[in-house]
Amino acid sequence: HETKKLKDKRQKEETKERKATMNRRLHDAENAVLRNGWDRIDYSGKRLLELPKEIYWYKQKREKGEEAKRLSSVRILNLSKNHLTGLPEKGLFFHLDELQKMDVSFNKLEQFPDELRVCKKMQVFIANNNHLGNIEDTSPFKNFDQLVRLELSSNRIATFSKNILKKFLLLKSLSLANNALEIVPAEIGVLAHLRAADLHGNMIHTIGK
């Protein structure tokens, strides 16, 4: 019985320490936002399992009458190098309609929320080293017609929608290396601005189907 008490006490202490560690990481991240300016949010390398509520509304000390900065001011979102298995379905990206660069590389994401489609000003999207599957016609990428750089290497992508690919008319750099692609859609040929396409590490046997 005494051993069980000691075990329970140790578990409570460990849980308390984990929470304290997480709070310190979040505090550091908030300070980084304050230093870097309100045009970016950086939670990279925090080993987060989910996004903290603080991401929805940043507050800083301000003079009387001065408005708090909102998510609509954010241009860059960095969530790379965490343990995220999903992103919020609603309430976050709806307010990030000015977002231009997003990095979610080195996580465990399998798909993206449909709400991401409102980020029509996206220019750089990086999602290397996740668990992403096929890019279908319904992907939120369908609204990324200002995209100039797309990195989706080291995922589980076997097919990439030709209807979405042909929307990337401004695309300059594309990385789909180390996936499960067997066919490269012919639509890649209409991307007049494309300067670099990394497709190595796939099982491609047909180009232009």
C-alpha positions as semicolon CSV with decimal commas, in nm:
position;residue;x (nm);y (nm);z (nm)
1;H;0,000;0,000;0,000
2;E;0,285;0,235;0,088
3;T;0,454;0,155;-0,243
4;K;0,136;0,251;-0,431
5;K;0,125;0,586;-0,248
6;L;0,485;0,658;-0,343
7;K;0,414;0,559;-0,704
8;D;0,107;0,786;-0,721
9;K;0,303;1,073;-0,569
10;R;0,585;1,026;-0,820
11;Q;0,337;1,020;-1,111
12;K;0,176;1,342;-0,989
13;E;0,515;1,509;-0,961
14;E;0,610;1,393;-1,310
15;T;0,281;1,520;-1,451
16;K;0,330;1,854;-1,277
17;E;0,683;1,881;-1,416
18;R;0,565;1,799;-1,770
19;K;0,301;2,073;-1,748
20;A;0,558;2,319;-1,616
21;T;0,795;2,230;-1,899
22;M;0,519;2,279;-2,156
23;N;0,425;2,616;-2,006
24;R;0,788;2,728;-2,023
25;R;0,803;2,631;-2,391
26;L;0,484;2,820;-2,466
27;H;0,609;3,123;-2,276
28;D;0,933;3,115;-2,476
29;A;0,732;3,092;-2,797
30;E;0,519;3,391;-2,702
31;N;0,831;3,593;-2,623
32;A;0,971;3,495;-2,963
33;V;0,658;3,630;-3,126
34;L;0,695;3,956;-2,941
35;R;1,058;3,983;-3,051
36;N;0,994;3,887;-3,413
37;G;0,686;4,100;-3,461
38;W;0,321;4,028;-3,509
39;D;0,355;3,918;-3,869
40;R;0,467;3,570;-3,762
41;I;0,393;3,289;-3,518
42;D;0,671;3,042;-3,440
43;Y;0,606;2,726;-3,240
44;S;0,878;2,521;-3,409
45;G;1,068;2,260;-3,213
46;K;0,843;2,271;-2,905
47;R;0,750;1,900;-2,917
48;L;0,383;1,995;-2,910
49;L;0,115;1,726;-2,940
50;E;-0,151;1,987;-3,017
51;L;-0,166;2,360;-3,067
52;P;-0,213;2,566;-2,750
53;K;-0,510;2,799;-2,717
54;E;-0,268;3,091;-2,709
55;I;-0,222;3,059;-3,085
56;Y;-0,574;3,191;-3,145
57;W;-0,520;3,532;-2,994
58;Y;-0,189;3,686;-2,897
59;K;-0,191;3,962;-2,642
60;Q;0,080;4,204;-2,548
61;K;0,108;4,499;-2,313
62;R;-0,038;4,798;-2,491
63;E;-0,132;5,155;-2,428
64;K;-0,489;5,242;-2,343
65;G;-0,701;5,246;-2,654
66;E;-0,452;5,047;-2,863
67;E;-0,597;4,733;-3,015
68;A;-0,441;4,394;-2,962
69;K;-0,285;4,241;-3,270
70;R;-0,502;3,979;-3,434
71;L;-0,435;3,665;-3,637
72;S;-0,520;3,860;-3,951
73;S;-0,181;4,031;-3,910
74;V;0,009;3,702;-3,938
75;R;0,199;3,633;-4,261
76;I;0,425;3,346;-4,146
77;L;0,327;3,038;-3,944
78;N;0,596;2,792;-3,834
79;L;0,479;2,473;-3,663
80;S;0,767;2,251;-3,776
81;K;0,947;1,989;-3,568
82;N;0,666;1,896;-3,331
83;H;0,449;1,587;-3,281
84;L;0,129;1,720;-3,433
85;T;-0,108;1,460;-3,576
86;G;-0,368;1,713;-3,685
87;L;-0,446;2,082;-3,719
88;P;-0,760;2,264;-3,599
89;E;-1,058;2,199;-3,826
90;K;-1,225;2,532;-3,751
91;G;-1,151;2,870;-3,601
92;L;-0,782;2,912;-3,679
93;F;-0,715;2,932;-4,051
94;F;-1,037;3,126;-4,108
95;H;-0,861;3,419;-3,938
96;L;-0,528;3,359;-4,113
97;D;-0,648;3,477;-4,452
98;E;-0,334;3,691;-4,498
99;L;-0,099;3,396;-4,443
100;Q;0,179;3,373;-4,703
101;K;0,417;3,112;-4,564
102;M;0,345;2,799;-4,362
103;D;0,590;2,535;-4,240
104;V;0,454;2,218;-4,080
105;S;0,746;1,990;-4,170
106;F;0,860;1,710;-3,939
107;N;0,527;1,634;-3,776
108;K;0,284;1,342;-3,806
109;L;0,011;1,505;-4,013
110;E;-0,205;1,283;-4,235
111;Q;-0,421;1,555;-4,389
112;F;-0,505;1,925;-4,374
113;P;-0,828;2,087;-4,257
114;D;-1,061;2,212;-4,527
115;E;-1,057;2,557;-4,366
116;L;-0,701;2,598;-4,492
117;R;-0,855;2,685;-4,829
118;V;-0,921;3,042;-4,710
119;C;-0,545;3,109;-4,714
120;K;-0,555;3,220;-5,077
121;K;-0,242;3,433;-5,046
122;M;-0,020;3,135;-4,961
123;Q;0,312;3,157;-5,147
124;V;0,532;2,906;-4,963
125;F;0,399;2,580;-4,818
126;I;0,637;2,331;-4,653
127;A;0,514;1,996;-4,522
128;N;0,807;1,759;-4,567
129;N;0,839;1,454;-4,341
130;N;0,480;1,391;-4,241
131;H;0,230;1,108;-4,304
132;L;0,037;1,281;-4,581
133;G;-0,160;1,070;-4,827
134;N;-0,286;1,145;-5,177
135;I;-0,355;1,502;-5,290
136;E;-0,713;1,486;-5,417
137;D;-0,928;1,736;-5,609
138;T;-1,089;1,839;-5,280
139;S;-0,757;1,934;-5,116
140;P;-0,744;2,288;-4,973
141;F;-0,445;2,335;-5,207
142;K;-0,701;2,406;-5,479
143;N;-0,710;2,771;-5,369
144;F;-0,332;2,819;-5,357
145;D;-0,302;2,984;-5,698
146;Q;-0,031;3,224;-5,574
147;L;0,198;2,943;-5,463
148;V;0,563;2,973;-5,571
149;R;0,717;2,698;-5,355
150;L;0,567;2,366;-5,249
151;E;0,757;2,104;-5,049
152;L;0,588;1,771;-4,974
153;S;0,883;1,532;-4,974
154;S;0,903;1,224;-4,751
155;N;0,531;1,158;-4,717
156;R;0,299;0,881;-4,846
157;I;0,167;1,051;-5,159
158;A;0,083;0,808;-5,439
159;T;-0,129;1,042;-5,655
160;F;-0,137;1,417;-5,704
161;S;-0,451;1,571;-5,851
162;K;-0,385;1,708;-6,201
163;N;-0,670;1,957;-6,150
164;I;-0,490;2,109;-5,854
165;L;-0,143;2,091;-6,008
166;K;-0,247;2,297;-6,308
167;K;-0,364;2,577;-6,079
168;F;-0,007;2,642;-5,963
169;L;0,074;2,874;-6,253
170;L;0,323;3,078;-6,048
171;L;0,501;2,775;-5,899
172;K;0,883;2,793;-5,921
173;S;0,991;2,507;-5,694
174;L;0,823;2,169;-5,634
175;S;0,949;1,887;-5,414
176;L;0,769;1,554;-5,404
177;A;1,077;1,341;-5,338
178;N;1,054;1,016;-5,140
179;N;0,685;0,949;-5,183
180;A;0,496;0,668;-5,363
181;L;0,425;0,839;-5,695
182;E;0,404;0,618;-6,002
183;I;0,262;0,873;-6,247
184;V;0,356;1,237;-6,302
185;P;0,057;1,426;-6,448
186;A;0,112;1,595;-6,784
187;E;-0,015;1,917;-6,626
188;I;0,330;1,969;-6,475
189;G;0,429;2,077;-6,825
190;V;0,201;2,385;-6,816
191;L;0,383;2,533;-6,517
192;A;0,578;2,791;-6,711
193;H;0,758;2,936;-6,410
194;L;0,871;2,601;-6,268
195;R;1,251;2,600;-6,229
196;A;1,308;2,305;-5,995
197;A;1,114;1,980;-5,952
198;D;1,253;1,713;-5,719
199;L;1,083;1,378;-5,776
200;H;1,357;1,137;-5,677
201;G;1,282;0,844;-5,449
202;N;0,946;0,763;-5,608
203;M;0,834;0,469;-5,825
204;I;0,759;0,672;-6,138
205;H;0,701;0,471;-6,453
206;T;0,480;0,711;-6,651
207;I;0,511;1,082;-6,725
208;G;0,241;1,280;-6,891
209;K;-0,062;1,059;-6,846
